[in-house]
C-alpha cells in the first residue's frame, strides 16, 4: 500500500469503535441471571447463538410441554451470531458448487431443504414479530478479474444444464446498473436464495420468542463438564448443575464438551468494517437500489451489503488462523487487516472517498474441511451436536437444529438419512501440521488470485483428497 493510500485508509478508521456495529445498540436486551443451584429439564441446550436458540425454539414448537433449559457462557448472540455480515443463505452446503462436488446424488434434495429452511426462517420472523430488518434481496457473486467472469459464466451454464434455476448472469453493464464500481466486470445474481438481516436483532428476537414459549434461559452460565447421570446427562456450571434427559450442543467454535469432535473444527478469525451512513448523494453515486448482498469471486474474497440506515458493511479477505487454534479476545482487533480492508473498500468505491468507518471488529468462526456443517451424537444418543458452518450459519443453523432434534428423538427422518448428515469431514491434523497446512493453503489461494485462478499442485492435491479449499 502506498504511503498516501495508507494515510487515507488510517484517517477513515480514526473514529471506528472496536466493537460489532450490530451489537453496539442501546436496545440490546439485558442479560438474564446465571444459573444457581440445580435445574432439571427434558432438554438442555448449550450455547446461546443461532444454533442453540433455534434448537430451543423448535423443541418447544414440536412439544410445548417439553421442559427446555438453555445456558450461555456469556450473553445471547455475543459471538459469531452477533458479529457476522447478516447474509442468511438458503444453501446448506456452502454454495451449490460445493454441495454438488460433495453430494451429487442428493444435491437436489439438499437444495430443496435449504429453500424450505429459508422460507421457514422468514415465516418465523413474521410469526414471532422479530424486527431484524429481514430483506429477501438475493446476493450477487461479483467478478473483478477476467478469469472470475469466465468461471461465473461457465457455472451459470452448468447450473442451467442441471436444472437449477433462479440464477441470472449479469454482464458488466447490467451489474454496474445494479451497483456501480469500476472494478466490477460481471456477476451472477441469486435472486431468492439469500436474505439480508440484522444478525444481533435476529438473535435477540429468537431469545424473546424462546422465553415466550417457556424456555428457561441462563446467561453468564458456562457449561464446564458433561457426564452421564442415571438415564440422562448432568452438566456442571460455575454455580450449579443441570440434569437433563437429552443435551444439544450449539457451541460451534468453542471447545466441544464431546472431546472427540474437537479435531473436526478450527477457528478462523474474520474481520469487518462498517461505514458511517451514506448521504443521499453518496448512495446515488453507487446505485444499489435493490440492496442485494454482494461478494467478490476471489479466493480471498470480500462480502459487502447495505444496512437499514444506509451504511456499507465491508468484510472478509484476511482469514487468520491462530497457531494451536487459540481463542483470544485480543485477536478480535487487527489494525493491519482493518487498514487493508479500508484501502480495498476505496478501490472498489472511489466515488466514496472521504467516507469514514464507524465500527471495526473481528471474531472467530468455526470451519471444517468440507466447509459445511456436520452432525452426530454421543453418550448413546443422549447428546447431539452440530458444528462447522464456516460462515454460513445464519440460515443453516436452523436446519442443524432440526437435525439435532431428530437425532435426539432416535427417529429416522428425511434429514437423518442424508449422506451429508451421516458422514463426517476429514479431521484436521495436530500441530504443527495444522498450522503449516492452513498457511500453505492460504498462500496458494492468494497466488491463484493473482495468476488467473491457476491452482498449484498443493491446491490440486487438496481437491483430490476432498478438502477442496476454494473460498
RAPE-V492568 format. One record per residue. RES is the residue in one letter. SS is DSSP state (alpha for helix, beta for strand, coil for the rest). OMEGA is omega in whole degrees, -180 to 180 (* if undefined). D_LAST is the distance of its C-alpha to the last C-alpha in Angstrom with 1 decimal. Layout:
RES|SS|OMEGA|D_LAST, RES|SS|OMEGA|D_LAST
//
This chain:
X|coil|180|23.8, X|coil|-179|27.4, X|alpha|-180|30.0, X|alpha|179|30.8, X|alpha|179|27.2, X|alpha|178|26.8, X|alpha|-180|30.0, X|alpha|179|29.0, X|alpha|-180|25.7, X|alpha|179|27.7, X|alpha|-179|30.3, X|alpha|-178|27.9, X|coil|-171|26.9, X|coil|-177|30.5, X|coil|-175|31.1, X|coil|176|27.8, X|beta|-179|28.4, X|coil|-177|26.3, X|coil|177|25.5, X|coil|177|23.3, X|coil|-176|24.9, X|coil|-178|24.8, X|coil|-180|26.8, X|coil|-171|29.2, X|coil|180|31.4, X|coil|179|35.2, X|coil|178|35.0, X|coil|-177|33.0, X|coil|177|35.0, X|coil|177|37.0, X|coil|177|35.8, X|coil|-176|37.9, X|coil|176|40.1, X|coil|175|39.0, X|coil|173|40.3, X|coil|-177|43.7, X|beta|-177|45.6, X|beta|177|44.7, X|beta|179|43.2, X|beta|-177|43.1, X|beta|169|40.7, X|beta|-179|39.9, X|beta|171|36.2, X|beta|176|34.6, X|beta|-180|31.1, X|beta|-180|29.4, X|coil|-178|27.0, X|coil|169|27.4, X|coil|-178|23.9, X|alpha|-176|22.9, X|alpha|180|22.9, X|alpha|-178|26.4, X|alpha|178|27.8, X|alpha|180|26.9, X|alpha|179|28.3, X|alpha|-178|31.5, X|alpha|-179|31.9, X|alpha|177|31.4, X|alpha|178|33.7, X|alpha|176|36.4, X|alpha|179|36.0, X|alpha|-177|36.4, X|coil|-177|39.4, X|coil|-179|40.9, X|coil|-178|43.3, X|coil|177|40.7, X|coil|-176|40.8, X|beta|175|37.3, X|beta|176|36.6, X|beta|175|33.3, X|beta|-179|33.0, X|coil|-175|30.5, X|coil|179|30.6, X|coil|176|30.3, X|coil|-179|30.2, X|coil|175|28.7, X|coil|-173|25.3, X|coil|-174|25.3, X|coil|-173|21.9, X|alpha|-178|18.5, X|alpha|178|20.5, X|alpha|-175|22.1, X|coil|-175|19.5, X|coil|-177|16.5, X|coil|-179|16.1, X|coil|175|18.2, X|beta|-179|15.9, X|beta|-172|17.6, X|beta|174|15.9, X|coil|-174|17.9, X|coil|175|15.1, X|coil|-169|15.6, X|coil|-177|12.9, X|coil|178|9.7, X|coil|-179|10.5, X|alpha|180|13.1, X|alpha|179|11.4, X|alpha|179|10.1, X|alpha|-180|13.6, X|alpha|179|15.4, X|alpha|-172|14.1, X|alpha|-176|15.1, X|coil|-176|18.1, X|coil|-176|19.6, X|coil|-179|23.0, X|coil|-176|22.4, X|alpha|180|19.6, X|alpha|177|22.4, X|alpha|179|23.7, X|alpha|177|20.3, X|alpha|179|19.9, X|alpha|179|23.5, X|alpha|179|23.2, X|alpha|178|20.3, X|alpha|178|22.3, X|alpha|179|25.3, X|alpha|179|23.5, X|alpha|176|22.6, X|alpha|-179|26.1, X|alpha|175|27.5, X|alpha|179|25.7, X|alpha|179|27.2, X|alpha|179|30.6, X|alpha|177|30.5, X|alpha|179|29.8, X|alpha|-176|32.9, X|alpha|-178|35.0, X|coil|178|34.7, X|coil|179|34.9, X|coil|-177|31.7, X|coil|-176|31.5, X|coil|174|27.7, X|coil|-178|27.5, X|coil|179|25.8, X|beta|-180|25.1, X|coil|-173|23.9, X|coil|-171|22.5, X|coil|-178|19.5, X|beta|177|16.3, X|beta|168|15.6, X|beta|-171|12.5, X|beta|173|13.8, X|beta|175|14.1, X|coil|176|15.3, X|coil|-178|15.7, X|alpha|-179|17.8, X|alpha|177|15.5, X|alpha|179|13.0, X|alpha|180|16.1, X|alpha|178|17.2, X|alpha|178|14.1, X|alpha|179|14.4, X|alpha|-180|18.1, X|alpha|-180|17.8, X|alpha|178|15.6, X|alpha|179|18.2, X|alpha|180|20.9, X|alpha|179|19.6, X|alpha|178|19.1, X|alpha|179|22.6, X|alpha|-179|24.0, X|coil|177|22.9, X|coil|177|24.5, X|coil|-177|21.6, X|coil|178|23.0, X|coil|177|22.3, X|beta|180|19.8, X|beta|177|21.4, X|beta|179|20.5, X|beta|172|21.6, X|beta|-174|22.7, X|alpha|-178|23.0, X|alpha|-179|26.3, X|alpha|179|25.3, X|alpha|-178|22.1, X|alpha|171|24.1, X|alpha|177|26.8, X|alpha|178|24.5, X|beta|-170|22.9, X|coil|172|24.2, X|coil|178|22.3, X|coil|-179|23.3, X|coil|-174|19.8, X|coil|179|19.0, X|coil|-179|19.5, X|beta|-178|18.9, X|beta|178|16.7, X|beta|-172|16.5, X|beta|170|18.1, X|beta|-168|17.9, X|coil|-173|21.3, X|coil|-170|21.9, X|coil|-179|18.8, X|beta|173|17.9, X|beta|172|20.4, X|beta|178|20.5, X|coil|175|22.6, X|coil|-170|23.8, X|alpha|-179|22.1, X|alpha|179|25.0, X|alpha|174|27.6, X|alpha|180|26.0, X|alpha|-180|26.3, X|alpha|178|29.8, X|alpha|176|30.8, X|alpha|176|29.8, X|alpha|179|31.8, X|alpha|179|34.8, X|alpha|177|34.6, X|alpha|180|34.5, X|alpha|-180|37.5, X|alpha|179|39.4, X|coil|175|39.0, X|coil|175|40.4, X|coil|175|37.5, X|beta|-176|38.6, X|beta|176|36.0, X|beta|176|36.4, X|coil|-174|34.2, X|coil|-179|34.4, X|coil|-177|34.9, X|coil|174|32.7, X|beta|-172|32.7, X|beta|-174|33.8, X|beta|-179|34.8, X|beta|-178|34.7, X|beta|175|37.7, X|beta|177|39.8, X|beta|-177|42.8, X|coil|179|45.2, X|coil|-179|43.6, X|beta|-177|40.7, X|beta|174|38.6, X|beta|178|39.3, X|beta|180|36.9, X|beta|176|38.2, X|beta|-176|37.5, X|coil|-174|39.0, X|coil|-179|42.1, X|beta|179|42.4, X|beta|173|41.1, X|beta|176|39.8, X|beta|-174|41.2, X|beta|176|39.3, X|beta|-178|39.6, X|beta|-179|35.8, X|beta|174|32.8, X|beta|-178|29.3, X|beta|176|26.7, X|coil|-174|24.1, X|coil|173|23.3, X|coil|-172|19.6, X|coil|-180|18.6, X|coil|-172|22.3, X|coil|-177|24.0, X|coil|174|25.0, X|coil|170|28.7, X|coil|-167|28.2, X|alpha|-178|27.5, X|alpha|179|26.3, X|alpha|-170|23.2, X|alpha|-179|22.1, X|alpha|-177|20.5, X|alpha|-179|17.9, X|coil|170|16.1, X|beta|177|15.3, X|beta|173|15.1, X|beta|-179|12.5, X|beta|-178|14.1, X|beta|-174|12.8, X|beta|-177|15.2, X|beta|174|16.7, X|beta|172|19.9, X|beta|-180|22.3, X|beta|164|24.9, X|coil|178|28.5, X|coil|177|29.6, X|coil|172|29.8, X|coil|176|33.3, X|alpha|-180|34.1, X|alpha|178|34.3, X|alpha|180|30.9, X|alpha|179|29.4, X|alpha|-177|31.4, X|alpha|179|30.0, X|alpha|-179|26.5, X|beta|176|27.5, X|coil|-176|24.9, X|coil|-179|27.8, X|coil|167|25.7, X|coil|179|23.5, X|coil|164|20.2, X|beta|179|17.0, X|beta|172|14.7, X|beta|179|11.2, X|beta|-168|10.6, X|coil|178|8.6, X|coil|172|7.6, X|coil|171|4.8, X|coil|-167|6.8, X|coil|171|7.4, X|beta|168|10.5, X|beta|-177|11.8, X|beta|-177|15.6, X|beta|177|18.6, X|beta|172|22.4, X|coil|-180|24.3, X|coil|-180|27.7, X|coil|171|29.5, X|coil|166|27.7, X|coil|174|25.6, X|beta|169|22.1, X|beta|-177|19.3, X|beta|-175|16.8, X|beta|176|14.0, X|beta|179|10.6, X|coil|178|9.8, X|coil|173|11.3, X|coil|-169|10.1, X|beta|175|13.3, X|coil|179|14.3, X|coil|-179|18.1, X|alpha|180|20.1, X|alpha|-179|21.6, X|alpha|-176|19.4, X|coil|175|21.9, X|coil|-178|21.9, X|coil|177|23.9, X|alpha|178|24.7, X|alpha|-178|25.1, X|alpha|179|21.3, X|alpha|177|21.0, X|coil|-179|22.3, X|coil|-174|20.9, X|alpha|-179|22.8, X|alpha|176|21.1, X|alpha|179|17.8, X|alpha|176|19.9, X|alpha|180|21.7, X|alpha|-180|18.6, X|alpha|-180|17.3, X|alpha|178|20.9, X|alpha|180|21.3, X|alpha|177|18.1, X|alpha|-178|19.4, X|alpha|170|22.8, X|alpha|179|21.4, X|alpha|-177|19.8, X|coil|-179|23.0, X|alpha|179|25.9, X|alpha|179|28.3, X|alpha|178|27.6, X|coil|-178|28.8, X|coil|177|30.8, X|coil|-180|28.9, X|coil|176|28.4, X|beta|-179|25.9, X|beta|-176|27.6, X|beta|176|25.0, X|beta|-175|22.4, X|beta|175|20.8, X|beta|179|18.2, X|beta|-175|17.9, X|beta|167|16.3, X|beta|178|14.1, X|beta|175|14.1, X|beta|174|11.3, X|coil|-170|12.3, X|coil|176|11.4, X|coil|173|11.0, X|coil|177|8.9, X|coil|-167|12.0, X|coil|171|15.5, X|beta|-169|18.2, X|beta|176|21.9, X|beta|178|25.2, X|beta|177|28.7, X|beta|179|30.9, X|coil|176|34.6, X|coil|175|35.8, X|coil|180|33.9, X|coil|-177|35.0, X|beta|175|31.5, X|beta|179|28.2, X|beta|172|24.7, X|beta|-178|21.3, X|beta|174|18.2, X|coil|-174|14.5, X|coil|171|13.3, X|coil|173|10.1, X|coil|179|10.8, X|coil|-177|12.1, X|alpha|-178|15.5, X|alpha|178|17.6, X|alpha|-171|18.5, X|alpha|179|17.7, X|alpha|177|19.9, X|alpha|175|22.9, X|alpha|179|22.3, X|alpha|177|21.8, X|alpha|177|25.1, X|alpha|179|26.9, X|alpha|-180|25.7, X|alpha|179|27.0, X|alpha|175|30.3, X|alpha|-179|30.6, X|alpha|-180|30.2, X|alpha|179|32.7, X|alpha|-179|35.2, X|coil|-178|35.2, X|coil|173|35.2, X|coil|179|33.3, X|coil|176|31.5, X|coil|179|29.2, X|coil|-175|26.3, X|coil|178|27.4, X|coil|179|27.9, X|coil|174|24.3, X|alpha|177|22.8, X|alpha|-178|19.6, X|alpha|-176|22.1, X|alpha|-176|24.2, X|coil|178|21.6, X|coil|172|19.7, X|coil|175|16.5, X|coil|179|17.1, X|coil|176|18.2, X|coil|179|17.2, X|coil|176|20.1, X|coil|175|22.4, X|coil|5|22.5, X|coil|-174|22.5, X|alpha|179|20.4, X|alpha|-178|17.6, X|alpha|-178|17.4, X|alpha|-179|17.9, X|alpha|-180|15.2, X|alpha|179|12.5, X|alpha|179|13.9, X|alpha|178|14.1, X|alpha|180|10.5, X|alpha|-180|9.6, X|alpha|178|12.4, X|alpha|178|11.6, X|alpha|178|8.3, X|alpha|179|10.4, X|alpha|179|13.1, X|alpha|180|11.4, X|alpha|-177|10.9, X|alpha|-179|14.7, X|coil|173|15.9, X|coil|179|15.3, X|coil|-178|12.0, X|coil|-180|14.0, X|coil|-176|12.5, X|coil|-176|15.0, X|alpha|-179|16.9, X|alpha|-179|14.9, X|alpha|178|11.7, X|alpha|177|14.1, X|alpha|177|15.8, X|alpha|177|12.9, X|alpha|-175|12.4, X|alpha|-178|16.2, X|coil|173|16.5, X|coil|177|14.1, X|coil|168|11.4, X|coil|178|8.8, X|coil|-177|6.0, X|coil|176|3.8, X|coil|*|0.0
//
